[in-house]
């Protein structure tokens, strides 16, 4: 079903109410941090249940739930990077590992920051063609193929103890793929990390730490857009309730992902994404989903 607009901003989530948004919050929280595309599932689940599309604004704002989960799970890393880089800056020790890591994260954020600003209107406008199931289905298949190639050729040897600015830039460029619904930020950056030879769990850790600024900026930007569009009190309460539910499910999703990657490969994600993409394209072509 079509979404709703508030001064040109897609706000279909408001009409869904607390119960449906809670369900979508769980779906968003789990799929946002797994390499299977949260946007794909946020389009599929409402379509299957006959619900209104919650809209791109909901998906973007929900990234703050992922931010809370990543910071909580990687609190030791976040604390080390924050205080370590500040201390290094004060003593002008630009060779300090924490400072270099933070500088690398900044470099990795530049590509998606530029592209996000350039494509902002196309990404968030009501009825954007990028949220069509055709695009999402094709993106799922493309990402499945790339992740499969990465698994076949990855060495799984490197750790984040020694990373270069080139590594940050490559993963940062891969992160731009997150702007296309169906690609998945965690999927594209995890794939890039595997291509660079990182161990699976190290590639995932690298992916999440690099994504912190992009996730924060995207979520906060969407909150401002909703505020500027005049979202009413009821709309804010529905959104914040969804954020709360999504943050809890996102934490458990990231915990489960790392437990899994410590022992197994990403092939189940490859197969799932491929089958999901094929099913989407078939369903749209047959008229089962719109």
Residue pairs with C-beta under 8 A, 6 or more apart in sequence:
1 46
1 47
1 50
1 51
1 52
1 53
2 12
2 52
2 53
2 127
3 10
3 11
3 12
3 52
3 53
3 54
3 55
3 126
3 127
4 10
4 11
4 12
4 14
4 15
4 52
4 55
5 11
5 126
6 14
6 226
6 229
6 230
6 231
6 235
7 228
7 229
7 230
8 125
8 126
8 229
9 55
9 57
9 124
9 126
9 225
9 226
9 229
10 53
10 55
10 56
10 57
10 58
10 124
10 125
10 126
10 127
10 128
11 55
11 57
11 58
11 226
11 229
11 231
11 235
12 52
12 53
12 54
12 55
12 58
13 21
13 24
13 54
13 55
13 57
13 58
13 235
13 238
13 239
13 242
14 231
14 234
14 235
14 238
14 239
15 52
16 24
16 46
16 51
16 52
16 54
16 238
17 238
18 238
18 241
20 51
21 54
21 238
21 239
21 241
21 242
21 245
22 241
22 242
22 245
23 45
24 42
24 45
24 46
24 54
24 58
24 242
25 62
25 65
25 241
25 242
25 243
25 244
25 245
25 246
25 249
26 245
26 246
26 249
27 38
27 41
27 42
27 45
28 38
28 41
28 42
28 58
28 59
28 62
28 65
28 242
28 246
28 249
28 250
29 62
29 65
29 66
29 69
29 245
29 246
29 247
29 248
29 249
29 250
29 251
29 253
30 249
30 250
30 252
30 253
31 37
31 38
31 40
31 41
31 42
31 253
32 38
32 62
32 63
32 65
32 66
32 186
32 246
32 250
32 253
33 66
33 69
33 70
33 186
33 208
33 250
33 253
33 254
33 257
34 186
34 253
34 257
34 269
35 143
35 147
35 184
35 186
35 187
35 190
35 191
35 266
35 269
35 273
36 184
36 187
36 269
36 272
36 273
36 276
37 136
37 139
37 140
37 143
37 181
37 182
37 183
37 184
37 187
37 273
38 59
38 62
38 184
39 59
39 131
39 136
39 181
39 182
39 184
40 136
40 137
40 139
40 140
40 181
40 182
40 184
40 276
40 280
42 54
42 58
42 59
43 53
43 131
43 133
43 136
43 181
44 133
44 276
44 280
44 289
45 51
46 52
46 53
46 54
47 53
47 133
47 289
47 290
48 289
53 131
55 126
56 123
56 124
56 128
56 131
57 124
57 222
57 225
57 226
58 239
58 242
60 124
60 218
60 219
60 221
60 222
61 219
61 222
61 223
61 226
61 239
61 243
62 219
62 242
62 243
62 246
63 215
63 216
63 218
63 219
63 222
64 215
64 216
64 219
64 220
64 223
64 243
64 247
65 242
65 243
65 244
65 246
65 247
65 250
66 215
66 246
66 247
66 250
67 212
67 215
67 216
67 219
68 247
68 250
68 251
69 247
69 250
69 251
69 253
69 254
70 208
70 209
70 211
70 212
70 215
70 250
70 254
71 78
71 212
72 251
73 208
73 251
73 254
73 255
73 258
74 205
74 208
74 209
77 205
77 209
78 212
80 98
81 98
81 101
81 102
81 105
81 209
83 98
84 96
84 97
84 98
84 99
85 96
85 98
85 99
85 101
85 102
85 103
87 96
87 98
88 94
88 96
88 98
88 99
89 99
93 99
94 100
101 163
101 209
103 165
104 163
104 165
104 167
104 168
104 210
105 168
105 209
105 210
105 212
105 213
106 213
107 165
107 168
107 169
107 172
108 168
108 169
108 171
108 172
108 175
108 210
109 172
109 175
109 210
109 213
109 214
109 217
110 172
111 169
111 172
111 173
111 175
111 176
112 172
112 175
112 176
112 178
112 179
112 214
113 214
113 217
115 176
115 179
116 123
116 179
116 214
116 217
116 218
119 179
122 128
122 130
123 130
123 179
124 222
124 225
129 135
130 180
130 181
131 181
133 280
133 281
133 283
133 284
133 289
133 290
134 281
134 284
135 180
135 181
135 182
136 181
136 182
136 277
136 280
137 182
137 276
137 277
137 278
137 279
137 280
137 281
137 284
138 182
138 277
138 281
139 180
139 181
139 182
139 183
139 277
140 182
140 273
140 274
140 276
140 277
140 280
141 273
141 274
141 277
141 278
141 281
142 183
142 277
143 177
143 182
143 183
143 184
143 187
143 188
143 191
143 273
144 270
144 271
144 273
144 274
144 277
145 274
146 188
146 191
147 187
147 190
147 191
147 194
147 266
147 269
147 270
147 273
148 267
148 270
148 274
150 191
150 192
150 194
150 195
150 266
151 194
151 265
151 266
151 267
151 270
153 195
154 194
154 195
154 197
154 198
155 197
156 194
156 197
156 198
156 199
156 200
157 197
157 198
157 199
158 196
158 197
158 198
158 199
158 202
159 198
159 199
159 202
160 198
160 202
160 205
160 206
160 209
163 206
167 196
167 206
168 210
170 192
170 195
170 196
171 189
171 192
171 193
171 196
171 206
171 207
171 210
172 210
173 192
174 188
174 189
174 191
174 192
175 185
175 188
175 189
175 210
175 211
175 214
176 188
177 183
177 184
177 185
177 187
177 188
178 184
178 185
178 188
178 189
178 214
182 277
185 211
185 214
185 215
186 204
186 207
186 208
186 211
187 269
187 273
189 206
189 207
189 210
189 211
190 203
190 204
190 207
190 266
192 207
193 202
193 203
193 204
193 206
193 207
194 200
194 203
194 266
196 203
198 206
200 261
200 262
200 265
200 266
201 258
201 261
201 262
204 257
204 258
204 261
205 258
208 254
226 235
226 236
226 239
231 239
280 289
283 289
284 290
